[in-house]
Amino acid sequence: MDRPELPLPQLHAFTVLAEELHFGHAAARLGIAQPPLSQQIARLETKVGHPLFVRASGRVALTPAGRELLPAARRALADLSDGLAAARAVGSGRAGRLRIGFSASLALTVLPGLLATFRTRYPDVDLDLREMTTAPQLAALQERTMDVGLLREPPDDAGVGPLAFRTVLTEPFVAVLPADHPLAAQRAIDVSQLADEPFVLLPRPVGPRLYDRITGLCEAAGFAPQVVQHAVEWQTVCALVGAGLGVSLAPASIRRLRLREVAFRPVEPRTARTLVAAAWRREDRSPLVANLLAALGEGGKGGKGDGDGDRQRRKKG
């Protein structure tokens, strides 16, 4: 047996009349004349198959059928209102689920400010944060299992293809040394001074461009680094350096790890910098993504990175 369709305007008219129990008052509240209200109620009663109101001597009262229908009518109207509000929130990017990948070192720079800004502005958005190196982030974006990536050194074809990129910040490199290393006594070192040192680096597949930029610094200084150990995360790289396995070159923000066994020193040339970018699918028109990118321009300011900012703060102090 088919269920009768109950148009929402009729349910609305019914609930208002059930609350007012007066056709004139209900019509005024609905902003219509009494005849159209009576017609709406009559159509609804026809669909139900029973009277919903008793009309006698100028009084209006709900029938048993009307009393039974009223809670369901209110729920239907409330569900519609909630659904419309939810749809508007998602449609405007004020609600929903946003999947964000980020390189671990960005938790020391751009990520905290970005999350604080975004959370303040869009508290109802569910953020799914995933710590990932660059190559897995690019794959996840292509596979549509992630919405935005915050990564180091976008690929060579960043200007074309399915992914779009925006530079978030750049920062200089630092040498990562065991705290008791002779070079740790210097305020800054030249990359060439690391020529005879064993290196601890990230594996190239997890971040090809960053790996090549670091090895390129060494090659420009006249040597190829002797890599004796790989580690996927910078914190592990630094821990291995502190244990005496070798030295490394890393983004300057890594200094914020403040490991007792490790010394961080600026390197020459200081013009060498690593780039941090946001990445997303070029065809993605999601308001969630657009809102995050807007917040990124405020909570995680682009421009020069950790090394320069630290020097300016020390001067002010």
C-alpha positions as CSV (number, residue, x, y, z in Angstrom):
1,M,0.0,0.0,0.0
2,D,1.4,3.4,-1.1
3,R,1.8,6.0,1.7
4,P,0.2,9.3,1.0
5,E,2.5,12.2,0.4
6,L,2.0,15.0,2.9
7,P,3.2,18.3,1.4
8,L,5.3,20.4,3.9
9,P,3.2,23.6,3.4
10,Q,0.1,21.6,4.6
11,L,2.0,20.3,7.6
12,H,3.2,23.8,8.4
13,A,-0.4,25.1,8.2
14,F,-1.6,22.2,10.4
15,T,1.0,22.8,13.1
16,V,0.4,26.5,13.3
17,L,-3.4,26.0,13.5
18,A,-2.9,23.3,16.1
19,E,-0.9,25.7,18.2
20,E,-3.2,28.7,17.8
21,L,-6.6,26.8,17.7
22,H,-8.0,29.8,15.9
23,F,-8.2,30.2,12.1
24,G,-7.9,34.0,12.2
25,H,-4.8,33.9,14.4
26,A,-3.2,31.1,12.5
27,A,-3.8,32.7,9.1
28,A,-2.2,36.0,10.4
29,R,0.8,34.1,11.7
30,L,1.2,32.3,8.3
31,G,0.7,35.6,6.4
32,I,-2.2,34.3,4.4
33,A,-6.0,34.8,4.3
34,Q,-8.3,32.4,6.1
35,P,-9.8,30.7,3.0
36,P,-6.4,29.4,1.7
37,L,-5.6,28.2,5.3
38,S,-9.0,26.3,5.3
39,Q,-8.1,24.8,1.9
40,Q,-4.7,23.6,3.1
41,I,-6.3,21.9,6.1
42,A,-9.0,20.4,4.0
43,R,-6.5,18.9,1.6
44,L,-4.5,17.5,4.4
45,E,-7.6,15.9,6.0
46,T,-8.4,14.4,2.7
47,K,-5.0,12.7,2.5
48,V,-5.2,11.5,6.1
49,G,-8.8,10.3,5.6
50,H,-10.0,11.7,8.8
51,P,-10.9,15.1,10.3
52,L,-8.0,16.7,12.1
53,F,-9.9,19.5,13.8
54,V,-13.3,19.9,15.4
55,R,-15.0,23.2,14.5
56,A,-18.0,24.1,16.6
57,S,-19.4,27.4,18.0
58,G,-16.3,29.3,16.9
59,R,-14.0,27.0,18.7
60,V,-11.3,24.8,17.2
61,A,-9.9,21.7,18.8
62,L,-7.8,18.8,17.6
63,T,-9.4,15.5,17.0
64,P,-7.7,12.2,18.1
65,A,-6.3,11.9,14.6
66,G,-5.0,15.5,14.8
67,R,-3.4,14.9,18.2
68,E,-1.7,11.8,16.7
69,L,-0.4,13.6,13.7
70,L,0.9,16.7,15.5
71,P,4.2,15.2,16.9
72,A,5.1,13.6,13.6
73,A,4.4,16.9,11.7
74,R,6.6,18.8,14.1
75,R,9.4,16.3,13.7
76,A,9.1,16.4,9.9
77,L,9.3,20.2,9.9
78,A,12.2,20.2,12.4
79,D,14.1,17.6,10.3
80,L,13.7,19.7,7.2
81,S,14.9,22.8,9.0
82,D,17.9,21.0,10.4
83,G,18.6,19.5,7.0
84,L,18.5,22.9,5.3
85,A,20.8,24.4,7.9
86,A,23.3,21.5,7.6
87,A,23.2,21.8,3.8
88,R,23.8,25.5,3.9
89,A,26.7,25.0,6.4
90,V,28.4,22.4,4.2
91,G,27.7,24.4,1.0
92,S,29.4,27.4,2.5
93,G,32.3,25.4,4.0
94,R,31.3,26.1,7.6
95,A,30.8,22.4,8.2
96,G,31.9,19.1,6.8
97,R,35.1,17.0,6.8
98,L,38.4,18.2,5.5
99,R,41.4,15.8,5.1
100,I,44.7,17.6,5.5
101,G,48.1,16.0,5.0
102,F,51.2,17.7,6.4
103,S,55.0,17.1,6.6
104,A,56.1,16.6,10.2
105,S,58.4,19.6,10.2
106,L,55.5,21.9,9.4
107,A,54.1,21.2,12.9
108,L,57.0,23.5,13.9
109,T,56.1,26.3,11.6
110,V,53.0,26.9,9.6
111,L,50.6,24.3,11.0
112,P,49.8,25.6,14.5
113,G,48.8,29.1,13.3
114,L,46.8,27.7,10.4
115,L,44.8,25.3,12.7
116,A,44.2,28.1,15.3
117,T,42.9,30.5,12.6
118,F,40.7,27.8,10.9
119,R,39.3,26.4,14.1
120,T,38.3,29.9,15.4
121,R,36.6,30.7,12.1
122,Y,35.0,27.3,11.3
123,P,34.6,25.4,14.6
124,D,32.1,22.9,13.1
125,V,34.4,21.6,10.4
126,D,35.9,18.1,11.2
127,L,39.6,18.2,10.5
128,D,41.2,14.9,9.6
129,L,45.0,15.5,10.0
130,R,47.5,13.1,8.5
131,E,51.2,13.3,9.0
132,M,52.8,12.3,5.7
133,T,55.9,13.0,3.7
134,T,55.7,14.7,0.4
135,A,55.5,11.8,-2.1
136,P,52.6,10.1,-0.2
137,Q,50.8,13.4,0.0
138,L,50.9,13.9,-3.7
139,A,49.7,10.3,-4.3
140,A,46.8,10.8,-1.8
141,L,45.7,14.0,-3.5
142,Q,45.7,12.3,-6.9
143,E,43.8,9.3,-5.4
144,R,41.3,11.7,-3.8
145,T,41.8,10.3,-0.3
146,M,43.1,13.7,0.9
147,D,41.9,17.2,0.2
148,V,44.8,19.5,0.9
149,G,48.5,18.9,1.4
150,L,51.1,21.0,3.2
151,L,54.4,19.8,1.9
152,R,58.0,20.6,1.1
153,E,59.4,21.2,-2.4
154,P,56.5,20.6,-4.9
155,P,57.4,18.6,-8.0
156,D,59.0,20.1,-11.2
157,D,55.6,20.1,-13.0
158,A,53.9,22.1,-10.3
159,G,52.6,24.6,-12.8
160,V,50.7,22.1,-14.9
161,G,48.8,18.8,-14.3
162,P,45.9,18.0,-12.0
163,L,47.4,19.5,-8.8
164,A,47.6,23.2,-7.9
165,F,50.3,24.6,-5.6
166,R,50.7,27.8,-3.6
167,T,53.9,28.8,-1.8
168,V,53.4,29.2,1.9
169,L,56.9,30.1,3.1
170,T,60.5,29.5,2.4
171,E,63.2,28.9,5.0
172,P,67.0,28.5,5.0
173,F,68.9,25.3,5.8
174,V,70.9,24.5,8.9
175,A,73.6,22.0,9.6
176,V,72.6,19.3,12.1
177,L,75.6,18.3,14.2
178,P,76.4,16.2,17.3
179,A,76.6,18.7,20.1
180,D,80.2,17.8,20.8
181,H,81.3,18.0,17.1
182,P,84.2,20.4,16.5
183,L,82.1,22.4,13.9
184,A,79.5,23.0,16.6
185,A,81.8,25.6,18.1
186,Q,81.3,27.9,15.1
187,R,78.4,30.3,14.8
188,A,77.9,29.3,11.1
189,I,79.6,26.8,8.8
190,D,80.2,26.5,5.1
191,V,78.6,23.5,3.5
192,S,82.1,22.5,2.2
193,Q,83.2,21.9,5.8
194,L,80.9,18.8,5.8
195,A,82.6,17.2,2.9
196,D,84.3,14.4,4.9
197,E,81.3,13.8,7.2
198,P,78.9,10.8,7.1
199,F,75.3,12.0,6.4
200,V,71.9,11.0,7.8
201,L,69.2,12.0,5.4
202,L,65.6,11.3,4.5
203,P,65.1,8.6,1.8
204,R,64.9,10.2,-1.6
205,P,61.5,8.5,-2.5
206,V,59.6,10.2,0.3
207,G,60.7,13.7,-0.8
208,P,62.7,13.7,-4.1
209,R,62.9,17.5,-4.5
210,L,64.0,18.1,-1.0
211,Y,66.6,15.3,-1.1
212,D,67.9,16.7,-4.4
213,R,68.1,20.2,-3.0
214,I,70.1,19.0,-0.1
215,T,72.5,16.9,-2.1
216,G,72.6,19.8,-4.6
217,L,74.0,22.1,-1.9
218,C,76.7,19.5,-1.2
219,E,77.5,19.2,-4.9
220,A,77.7,23.0,-5.3
221,A,80.2,22.9,-2.4
222,G,82.4,20.4,-4.3
223,F,81.4,17.0,-2.9
224,A,78.8,14.3,-3.0
225,P,77.4,13.5,0.5
226,Q,78.3,10.1,1.9
227,V,74.9,8.9,3.2
228,V,75.3,6.2,5.8
229,Q,71.8,6.2,7.3
230,H,68.2,7.1,6.2
231,A,65.3,8.1,8.4
232,V,61.7,9.0,7.3
233,E,61.1,11.8,9.9
234,W,63.3,14.7,10.7
235,Q,63.0,14.1,14.4
236,T,64.6,10.6,13.8
237,V,67.3,12.2,11.6
238,C,68.2,14.5,14.5
239,A,68.1,11.7,17.0
240,L,70.5,9.6,14.9
241,V,72.8,12.7,14.5
242,G,72.8,13.1,18.2
243,A,73.8,9.5,18.6
244,G,76.9,10.2,16.6
245,L,75.9,8.4,13.3
246,G,76.7,11.5,11.2
247,V,75.6,15.0,10.3
248,S,72.7,16.4,8.2
249,L,71.3,19.4,6.4
250,A,67.7,20.3,7.3
251,P,65.2,23.1,7.1
252,A,65.8,25.7,9.8
253,S,62.6,25.1,11.6
254,I,64.0,21.8,12.8
255,R,66.0,23.8,15.4
256,R,62.8,24.1,17.4
257,L,63.1,20.4,18.4
258,R,65.8,21.6,20.9
259,L,67.6,18.3,21.4
260,R,70.3,18.4,24.0
261,E,72.6,16.1,22.0
262,V,72.3,18.1,18.8
263,A,73.6,21.4,17.6
264,F,72.1,23.4,14.8
265,R,74.2,26.0,12.9
266,P,73.3,28.3,10.0
267,V,75.1,27.3,6.8
268,E,76.7,29.3,4.0
269,P,75.4,30.1,1.4
270,R,72.4,31.5,3.3
271,T,70.6,32.2,0.0
272,A,69.8,28.5,-0.2
273,R,66.2,28.0,1.0
274,T,63.6,25.2,1.0
275,L,60.1,25.9,-0.1
276,V,56.9,24.9,1.7
277,A,53.7,24.8,-0.4
278,A,50.0,24.0,-0.1
279,A,48.7,21.5,-2.7
280,W,45.2,20.6,-3.8
281,R,43.4,19.3,-6.8
282,R,43.1,22.0,-9.4
283,E,39.5,21.1,-10.3
284,D,38.4,20.9,-6.6
285,R,35.7,23.7,-6.0
286,S,35.0,22.6,-2.4
287,P,34.3,25.6,-0.2
288,L,36.2,23.8,2.6
289,V,39.4,23.8,0.5
290,A,38.8,27.5,-0.4
291,N,38.3,28.4,3.2
292,L,41.4,26.6,4.4
293,L,43.5,28.3,1.7
294,A,42.2,31.7,2.8
295,A,43.0,30.9,6.4
296,L,46.5,29.8,5.4
297,G,47.1,33.3,4.2
298,E,46.3,34.6,7.7
299,G,47.2,31.9,10.2
300,G,50.4,30.6,8.4
301,K,51.9,33.7,6.8
302,G,53.9,33.1,3.7
303,G,57.3,34.6,3.1
304,K,60.6,34.1,4.8
305,G,60.8,31.3,7.3
306,D,62.2,30.2,10.6
307,G,65.8,31.3,10.4
308,D,65.2,35.0,9.5
309,G,62.4,35.3,12.0
310,D,64.5,33.9,14.8
311,R,67.3,36.4,14.1
312,Q,64.8,39.3,14.1
313,R,63.4,38.2,17.5
314,R,66.8,37.8,19.0
315,K,67.7,41.4,17.9
316,K,64.6,42.7,19.5
317,G,65.4,40.8,22.7
